[in-house]
Amino acid sequence: MYLCVFRRKLLMPKIIRITTVPLSLKLLLAGQMHFLKKKSWDVIMVSADGREVESIKKSEKVRYEIIPFTRKITPFQDLLCIWKLFQLFKKEQPDIVHTHTPKAGLLGMIAANLAGVPIRIHTLAGIPAMAANGRKKGLLEQAEKWTYSNATHIWPNSQGLKDFVLEQKLCEASKLQVIGKGSSNGVDLEKYNRSALKENHLVAATMRILPGEDEYLILTVGRLVKDKGIEELVEAFLGSKIVQHSKLILLGAFEQELNPLNPETIQTIQDHPKIVQIDWSDHVAHYMALADVLVHPSHREGFPNVLLEAGAMQLPVICSNIIGNIDLISQQKTGLIFPVKNVEVLREALEFAFVKRDHMIQLADNLYQEVVRHYDRKFLQQAIFSKYQELLSPPKTNE
């Protein structure tokens, strides 16, 4: 009887993929669910509700369930989500539950364990406790430990994250594995490709930036919050010798509910004639094509997609020396690296990149070769699928 059920499940395994908010499914895991469906898997996506849900359902072409996650610490709401997830798992009887993002990971792994889901995977793409202090840091570290203890497998998306988890004794080594060379989904080399750009989107991006003649364009991509290093970037840019010859483009929305920027920085961003803030665009590649350098000054990361995207677009990179960034970028080989939160060294890096443009283009070419060799999205999706198959295979016995 068991073998019959096992063989039936191998014909169409069922997997539930979970993120806290739909934007993560759209940006971080694009194409993975549809890839599994084409492999004849039964796939369900889960997240909180949001405006991106309908577009994700259309692009991934799989079922979507809404669970009312929050991104804050909300004990009663979190318990409700665990109960709803438990009910969903009991009803669907998935072979695998695979979670991403901290809140979905914690609640999803607890509920999956309680429901008896046999394979429980959490992809680790950053640890919020890294940038926290005091009691909040301790609480966030404990939440990480709960996530890992309820999972059967933890997949850090960079070697640096794996090493950190082991050093901090957050999880036993037997559960940890980095898939491929890292990253949660690789980069779409067909989309992030200079030959694939559309002129109308380039024109739209140019009209939003309004660059001056010969103006040096410095781009950063991501949420405008403290942990992304935006305050240091704005200060370094305005204190640099190149400010009159450059423009700083902030492609991302303010998120003042979580990890807010200080009011002075926000006012400066809104008022300064050399700073352009754009809430968001689905055409990031076109902004990268217009930029001269990408700066990623984040305080914490797992494995940042934006650096892979910049690499694919042959855009020079300056980044902070944190886990994730330095898993991809090597100093003076594939980019420039500065000590995290160090405004003075970041300012010097901006000035260096402005003067040494040919050198920066060479570094960008080196990064491009690295990205194409190891981080093609098609390769990463196949590697993840192969790992799923391995986990579903029956253990070999010596007879």
N, C-alpha and C positions, 0 to 999 in steps of 0.2 A: 504493500500500500504506500509506504513512504517513498519508494523508488518511483512509483507512478506519479505521485504528486510532484516529486523533485523534477522528473523529466518534463512534466507539464509546465512547471515554472520556468525551466530553461528555455522553452519555446517562446514565452513572452514574459520575461521578468518584469516586475513592477517596481518603479522607483519614484520616490517623492523628493523633489528638490525644493529647499526652503531658504528664503532670505527675509530679512526684516521688512524691507520696503521694496516695492516693485522696481524702482530705479536700479537696484542692484542686479535684478534679473536681466534688465534691459542692457545695462552697461558692462557688468562684470562677467556675465555668463551667456552673452548673446550667442545663439546658435546651438548651444549644448543640448538643450531639450529636444529641439527638432532633429538634431543629429541622432539622438537615441531613438526617437520615433521612427526614423528611417531604417534603424536597425531592428525594427519590429518589437520595440519595448513599449510597455504601458507606462506613460510618464504623466505625473501630476506636478504642477507648479503651485507653490504656496507663498503668500506674502500678505502684508497689510494691504488695504485698499489704496488706490492712488490713480492719478490721471493716466499713468502709463499702462495700466492693466490691459485695456482693450488693444493697444498697439502690440503689446507683448503676446497676447493670445493670437493675434493675427500673424505675427512673424514666426512664432514657435510652433503654432498649430497643435497644441496639446491642452489638456484640461487645466483649469485654474481654480484654486480654492482660496478664499479670503479668510485670514485669521487676524484679529484686531491687535497686532503687535504695536508697541510703542518703542521709541528709541531711548526713553528715559527710564529711571528706576521707578516702577509703578507696581508694587507688590500684588495688589488685588487684581489688577488687570492682567498681570503676568500669570497668576494662578488660573484665571479664566482661560487664558491662551493655552496653558498646559492641558487643561481639561478638554478644550476643543480639539487640540492636536491629538490627544489620547483617543478621543472618539473617532476622529478621522482615521487614525492608524488601525484601530480595531475594525472599523468598517472596511477599509481598503486592503488590509493585510499585505503591506508592501514587503518586498524582499530587502530593499535598501531604503533608508532615509539618509539624505545627504544635505547637510546644512551649511550655510555661509552667513557671515556677519555675526557679531557677538550676541545680540539678543536672540536671534533665531537659533543660533547654535546652542545657547544655554537651554532655552525652553524646548526646542525641538529634540535635543538629545535626552533630556529628562523624560519627556513624553514618550519618545520612541523606546526607551529602556523599560518604562512602566508597561508599555503595550506589548513588549516582547518581540520587537522588530529585530531580526537576527543580525543584520549588518547596519551599523550606525556610524556614519562618516561625518566628520566636521572638517571643512577646509578652513585653515587658520590663515587669515590675510591681514594680520595686524592685531596688536594687543593694546586695548585702551589704557590699561594700567601703566604702560610705559611712560605716558605723558601726564599721569595723575600724581597727586600728592596727598599726604595725610590719611585720614580715615577712608576717603574715597578710593585711594590706591589699594588699600587692604581689601576693601569690598570687591573691587574689580578683579583683583588677583584670585580671591575666593571663587568668584563667578567663573573664571577661567578653569579652575581646578574642578568645579562641578561639571562643567561642559566636558572636560577630558575624561573624567571618571565615568560618565554615562555613555560615552562613545566607545565603539570597538576599534575605530581607526581615526587618527588625527593626521591630516595632510597639511603641514605648513607649506605655504606657497613660495618659500625661499629657504635656502640652507641656513641663512643667518637667523631666521625665526626658529628653525628647528634647534639650532645650537643654543639660542636664548632659553627656550623652553627646558632644555636639558640642564643648562647651568642653574636655572632658577628652581629646578626640581618640581616643575608644575605637572609633569606627566612622565610615565614610564617610557623608556626608549622603545619598547616593543610595539607601541601603538603608533609611532611616528614614522612618516615616510614622505619625502618630497617627490612629486611626480615630475619626471623629466628633469630639466634644469631649473624648474621653478615656474611661477606664474599660475594663476587660476584658470586662464583661458587663452593664453598666448595673444597674438595680435593678428588681426585680419589684414593680410598683406595685399589683398585685392582692394580693400577700402582705403587703407593707409598707404597710398601709392601715388606719387606725383603725376603719373601718366593717366590716372583714373579721375582726376579732379574735373569738376564741372564749372564752366565759366560763369554761369549765373550765380552759383554759390560763392565763387571767388569775388565777384562783383559785390554781392551782398555783404560779405565779410569786410571788403575794402571800404564800403560805405559806412559800416559801423565803426571801423577804426579811424577812418579819415587820416591816413598817414601824411605827414608833410614830405616835401621833396628830400630824398636821401635820408629820411629819418630812420634810425636804428630801432627795430621793433623787438621788445622784450616781452615774451609771453609766459604766463603761468596759467595752468588749467586745473580746476578743482574747486571744491567748496571754499568760500571765504570765511574761514574760521581761524582761531588762534593756533591750533595744532598743525595747520598747514603752513605755518611760517610766514603768513601774509604781513604781519606787523614788521618783521625784520626785513622783508623784501621791500616794502614801501620806504622804510627808513634808509636802507642801503641805496636804493635808487635815487631818492631825493638828495642824499648826501654825496652822490657820485659826481665826478667831473664831466660825465657824459649826459647829464639830465637834459641839457638844452638841445642835444642832438638826437634824443631818443624819445620813445614813447613806451610806457608800461601798460600792457594789456592784461587785465584780470578777467579770464573767461570762467565765470562761476558765480553762483548766487550767494548772498549773505545768509548765514544761518545763525541768527541771534538767540534762538532758543537753547542751542547746545554749543558750548565752547565759543562764546561770542568774542568778536574783536572789540578793542576798546573804542569808545565813541570818537576820540581824536583821530584814530586811523580811518574810521568810516567817513568822517567829515573830510579828511584829506583826499581820500579816494573819490569822493563825490565832487569835490571842488577843484582839484588841481588840473590844470589844462594839459599836463603831460601824462595823465593817467586816464585810461578808458576801462570802465567796468561793464561787462556784458553778462547778463544773467545766465544764459546757457545757449548752446546751439548743438544740434545733432550733426553739424558739419565741422567738427574739430579739425579734421585733416586740412581743411581749407585755411583755417587760421594758422595752422602750423606751416603751411606752404608760404604764407605771407611773412611770417616771423623770421628774425635773424638768429634768435636764441631762445630756448625754453629754460626757464628756471623752476626748479622743484625744491623749495626750501622746507619741506615738511619736517615735523618733529618726530613722527612715527609712521611707519609703513609696514606692509607685508612685502609685497612685490608690486611696485607701482605700474599700472598699465600705461600711464601717461609717458613714462620713459620708454617703454616699448614702442608706443605710437610715434614718439619723436624720433626714435631710432629708425623705424620703418620709413619715416618721411625725410630722413637724412638731415634732420634739424639738430644743430649743436645743442649740448645740454650742460647746464650747471645745476648741481644738486647738493643737498646736505649729506653728511657722512653717517647716515643712519642705516640700520638693518633694512634690507630691501633695496634701497638705492645702491649701496655698495656691493650687492649681489650681482648687479648688472654693470654698473659704471666703475671703471678703473681710472684713477687720477692720471691725467695727461696721456691716456691711451684711448679712452672712449668718451671722455668728458672732463669737466672740472668739478672738483669736490671741495666743499668748505665745511668747517666745523659747525654743527647744528647750532642755531640761534646766534652765531657770530656775525654781527652786522658788518664789522670792519672788513673781515676777510671776504664776505659776500660782495661788498662794494668793490673791493680790489678785483674780484673775479669778473664782475660786470665790466669794469674798465679794461681788463685784460682781453676779454672776449671782443670788445668793441675795437681794440687796436689790432689784435692778432686774428683777423677774420679768416685768413687762409689756413692758419693752424687749426682753428675751430672747425673749419670745413673738413679737414683731414680727420680730426677726432670723430666727427659725425659719420664719415665714411666707414671708419673702423667699427663704430657702433652698429651701423647698418648691416655690415657683414655678420656681426655677432647675432643680431636679431633674426636675420634671414636663416642663419645656420641652425639656431636652437629654439626659436620661439614662434614659428609659424602656427597659427591657430589650428590648422588642420592636423598638425602633428600632435599638439596638446590634447585635442579632443579625442583622437584615436588612442593616445596613451591612457587617458582617463577611462575610456571604454574598455580597453584591454585589462585595466586593473579591476574594474567591475566584474568582468568575466572571470578573472582569476579568483576573486572573492566568492563568486557564486559556484565555482567548481567544487565538487565533493573532494574531501581530503583523501590523498592516496594512502592506501594501507599496504603493509607488507604481508603477503600471504605465504 
